[in-house]
Amino acid sequence: MGRIICCGLGPGDPDLMSVRAAREVRNARHIAYFRKKGHPGHARRIVEGLLAASACEYPMEYPVTTEIAFGDSEYLHRLAEFYDHWAERLAQIAQTDDVVVLCEGDPYFYGSFMHLHTRLQGRAEIEVIAGIPGMAGCWNSVGLPIALGDDVMTVVTGTLSEDELVRRMSNSDALVVMKTGRNLAKVRRALAAAGRLDEAWLIERGTMPGERVTRLADVDTAGCPYFAIVLVHGQGRRMKAAE
């Protein structure tokens, strides 16, 4: 029996991949990864140059991304069929050999592999290798501590309603807003309503080629890439240097 090994690849910079993940990728005979149709796949780009020449690749192409509204019944149905199909294929490979599935960031934190993880229970041996979450790479790019002392950190997604975003943003110290992209204008309005806009940073393509770090208040909200996170740093207890 083989295993299904999900490798967390970190926030995007190949140098931030764990030693264990890199070892599994180099030794893999079967490599699977998610990608949008017509694109090479971000996870695949991270491991460029690491794969064995004989490795078999399995690009798992999403049947739909932003063409249909999230929550639409057709969207949910097509994604469910997609995950069912790939769970079956991976389980078949794992009957005789190991297969490595690539995942940006940390698989257990908003990772797409979790939809397969649920479907594979009892069908194959599964290992998950932790990765540095994308948000950690982003706050390191800013170069400021995200939380100190008694700060409460809240992670929200830009897909929430504007009212819910305002509520969450108003009742926390440090903030991480994921899934911004097309939701960036809504996120900006919510931060302004919560009185947090002037504290917010936008990090586009954190740790990746083309990284951009800027104050959100200074950014045009049009054209935000998929890989973008908004941060508001907490202002918890700061130790004063001894005189």
C-alpha positions as CSV (number, residue, x, y, z in Angstrom):
1,M,0.0,0.0,0.0
2,G,1.2,3.5,-0.8
3,R,0.4,6.8,0.9
4,I,-1.1,10.1,-0.1
5,I,1.3,12.7,1.2
6,C,0.1,16.3,1.1
7,C,3.1,18.7,1.2
8,G,2.6,22.2,2.5
9,L,4.9,24.3,0.4
10,G,4.8,27.6,2.4
11,P,3.8,31.0,1.2
12,G,5.5,30.9,-2.3
13,D,9.2,31.4,-2.0
14,P,10.8,27.9,-2.6
15,D,13.4,28.7,0.1
16,L,10.6,28.8,2.7
17,M,9.6,25.2,2.0
18,S,10.4,22.7,4.9
19,V,13.3,20.3,4.5
20,R,10.8,17.4,4.9
21,A,8.5,18.7,2.1
22,A,11.4,19.3,-0.2
23,R,12.7,15.7,0.4
24,E,9.3,14.2,-0.4
25,V,8.9,16.3,-3.6
26,R,12.4,15.3,-4.8
27,N,11.7,11.6,-4.1
28,A,8.2,11.5,-5.5
29,R,7.3,9.2,-8.4
30,H,3.7,10.7,-8.6
31,I,3.0,14.4,-8.1
32,A,-0.5,15.9,-8.1
33,Y,-1.3,19.6,-7.9
34,F,-4.3,22.0,-8.3
35,R,-4.3,24.5,-11.1
36,K,-6.7,26.7,-13.0
37,K,-7.3,25.6,-16.6
38,G,-4.8,27.1,-18.9
39,H,-2.3,28.0,-16.1
40,P,0.8,26.2,-15.0
41,G,-0.3,26.2,-11.4
42,H,1.2,28.1,-8.5
43,A,2.1,25.1,-6.5
44,R,3.9,23.5,-9.5
45,R,5.9,26.7,-10.0
46,I,7.2,26.6,-6.4
47,V,8.7,23.1,-7.0
48,E,10.2,23.9,-10.4
49,G,13.6,22.2,-10.7
50,L,13.0,19.8,-7.8
51,L,11.0,17.0,-9.5
52,A,12.7,13.8,-10.7
53,A,12.8,13.5,-14.5
54,S,10.8,10.3,-14.3
55,A,8.0,11.7,-12.0
56,C,4.4,11.4,-13.3
57,E,2.5,14.6,-13.0
58,Y,-1.2,14.9,-12.4
59,P,-2.5,18.5,-12.9
60,M,-5.9,18.7,-11.1
61,E,-7.7,21.4,-13.1
62,Y,-10.6,23.1,-11.4
63,P,-13.7,22.9,-13.6
64,V,-14.7,26.4,-12.5
65,T,-13.1,29.2,-10.5
66,T,-14.7,32.7,-10.8
67,E,-17.0,32.1,-13.8
68,I,-19.9,31.1,-11.5
69,A,-20.8,32.9,-8.3
70,F,-19.5,31.2,-5.1
71,G,-22.4,29.5,-3.4
72,D,-24.3,28.9,-6.6
73,S,-25.7,25.4,-6.8
74,E,-24.0,24.6,-10.1
75,Y,-20.7,25.8,-8.7
76,L,-21.0,23.6,-5.7
77,H,-22.1,20.6,-7.8
78,R,-19.2,20.9,-10.2
79,L,-16.6,21.3,-7.5
80,A,-18.0,18.3,-5.6
81,E,-17.8,16.1,-8.7
82,F,-14.2,17.4,-9.3
83,Y,-13.1,16.5,-5.8
84,D,-14.9,13.1,-5.9
85,H,-13.1,12.3,-9.2
86,W,-9.6,13.1,-7.9
87,A,-10.2,11.4,-4.6
88,E,-10.9,8.2,-6.5
89,R,-7.8,8.6,-8.8
90,L,-5.5,9.4,-5.9
91,A,-6.8,6.4,-3.9
92,Q,-6.2,4.1,-6.9
93,I,-2.6,5.3,-7.2
94,A,-2.1,4.9,-3.4
95,Q,-3.0,1.2,-3.7
96,T,0.4,0.5,-5.0
97,D,2.6,3.6,-4.7
98,D,3.0,6.9,-2.8
99,V,1.6,10.0,-4.4
100,V,2.5,13.6,-3.3
101,V,-0.1,16.3,-3.5
102,L,1.2,19.9,-3.5
103,C,-0.5,22.6,-1.4
104,E,0.4,26.2,-1.0
105,G,0.8,27.5,2.5
106,D,-0.3,25.0,5.2
107,P,-2.8,22.3,4.0
108,Y,-4.9,22.5,7.2
109,F,-5.4,26.2,6.8
110,Y,-7.9,26.9,4.0
111,G,-6.0,24.3,1.9
112,S,-7.9,22.9,-1.1
113,F,-6.5,19.4,-0.2
114,M,-8.9,19.4,2.7
115,H,-11.8,18.7,0.3
116,L,-9.9,15.6,-0.8
117,H,-8.8,14.7,2.8
118,T,-12.4,14.4,3.8
119,R,-13.2,12.1,0.9
120,L,-10.1,9.9,1.4
121,Q,-10.8,8.9,5.0
122,G,-10.6,5.1,5.3
123,R,-9.5,4.7,1.6
124,A,-5.8,5.4,1.9
125,E,-3.1,6.2,4.4
126,I,-2.7,10.0,4.5
127,E,0.2,12.1,5.7
128,V,0.1,15.9,5.9
129,I,3.3,18.0,6.0
130,A,2.9,21.4,7.6
131,G,3.8,24.5,5.7
132,I,4.4,28.1,6.6
133,P,1.0,29.9,6.2
134,G,0.8,32.6,3.5
135,M,-0.1,35.2,6.2
136,A,3.2,34.5,8.0
137,G,5.1,35.2,4.9
138,C,3.2,38.4,4.3
139,W,3.7,39.9,7.8
140,N,7.4,39.1,7.5
141,S,7.4,41.0,4.3
142,V,5.9,44.1,6.1
143,G,8.6,43.7,8.8
144,L,6.4,44.5,11.8
145,P,5.1,42.2,14.6
146,I,1.5,41.2,13.8
147,A,0.6,40.7,17.5
148,L,2.1,41.4,20.9
149,G,1.2,41.1,24.5
150,D,-2.6,40.6,24.9
151,D,-3.5,41.3,21.3
152,V,-6.3,39.2,19.9
153,M,-5.8,38.3,16.2
154,T,-8.7,37.6,13.9
155,V,-8.6,36.0,10.5
156,V,-11.5,36.7,8.2
157,T,-12.2,36.2,4.5
158,G,-13.1,38.9,2.1
159,T,-16.1,36.8,1.0
160,L,-18.0,37.7,4.2
161,S,-20.7,40.3,4.0
162,E,-19.6,43.9,4.5
163,D,-21.6,44.2,7.7
164,E,-20.0,41.1,9.1
165,L,-16.5,42.3,8.1
166,V,-17.1,45.6,9.9
167,R,-18.2,43.7,13.0
168,R,-15.2,41.5,13.1
169,M,-12.8,44.3,12.3
170,S,-14.2,46.5,15.1
171,N,-13.8,43.8,17.7
172,S,-10.2,42.7,17.3
173,D,-6.6,44.0,17.6
174,A,-4.6,42.3,14.8
175,L,-6.4,41.4,11.6
176,V,-5.7,39.2,8.7
177,V,-8.0,39.4,5.7
178,M,-7.7,36.5,3.2
179,K,-9.5,35.9,-0.1
180,T,-9.3,39.6,-1.0
181,G,-8.9,39.7,-4.8
182,R,-12.2,40.8,-6.2
183,N,-13.4,41.6,-2.7
184,L,-10.8,44.3,-2.0
185,A,-13.1,47.3,-2.5
186,K,-15.5,45.8,0.0
187,V,-12.7,45.0,2.4
188,R,-11.5,48.6,2.2
189,R,-14.9,50.1,2.8
190,A,-15.3,47.8,5.9
191,L,-11.9,48.8,7.3
192,A,-12.8,52.5,6.8
193,A,-16.2,51.9,8.6
194,A,-14.3,50.2,11.5
195,G,-11.8,53.0,11.7
196,R,-8.9,50.7,10.7
197,L,-8.1,51.7,7.2
198,D,-5.1,53.9,8.0
199,E,-3.5,51.0,9.8
200,A,-4.0,48.4,7.0
201,W,-1.4,47.0,4.7
202,L,-1.9,45.2,1.4
203,I,0.6,42.5,0.5
204,E,0.3,41.2,-3.1
205,R,2.1,38.0,-4.1
206,G,3.8,37.8,-0.7
207,T,7.3,36.2,-0.9
208,M,6.8,35.5,-4.6
209,P,8.2,37.2,-7.7
210,G,6.5,40.6,-8.1
211,E,5.7,41.0,-4.4
212,R,4.2,44.4,-3.5
213,V,3.8,45.8,0.0
214,T,1.9,49.0,0.4
215,R,-0.6,50.9,2.6
216,L,-4.1,49.9,1.6
217,A,-5.3,53.5,1.8
218,D,-2.9,54.4,-1.0
219,V,-4.0,51.6,-3.4
220,D,-6.5,51.6,-6.2
221,T,-8.7,48.6,-5.3
222,A,-9.2,47.6,-9.0
223,G,-7.0,44.8,-10.4
224,C,-6.0,43.1,-7.1
225,P,-4.4,39.7,-7.8
226,Y,-5.7,36.4,-6.3
227,F,-2.7,36.1,-4.0
228,A,-3.2,39.1,-1.8
229,I,-3.7,39.5,1.9
230,V,-4.6,42.6,4.0
231,L,-3.0,43.0,7.4
232,V,-3.7,45.3,10.4
233,H,-1.1,45.0,13.1
234,G,-2.0,44.8,16.7
235,Q,-0.6,47.4,19.2
236,G,-0.3,45.2,22.3
237,R,2.2,45.6,25.1
238,R,5.6,46.8,23.9
239,M,8.6,46.4,26.2
240,K,10.5,49.7,26.6
241,A,14.2,49.3,26.2
242,A,16.1,49.7,29.5
243,E,17.8,53.1,29.8
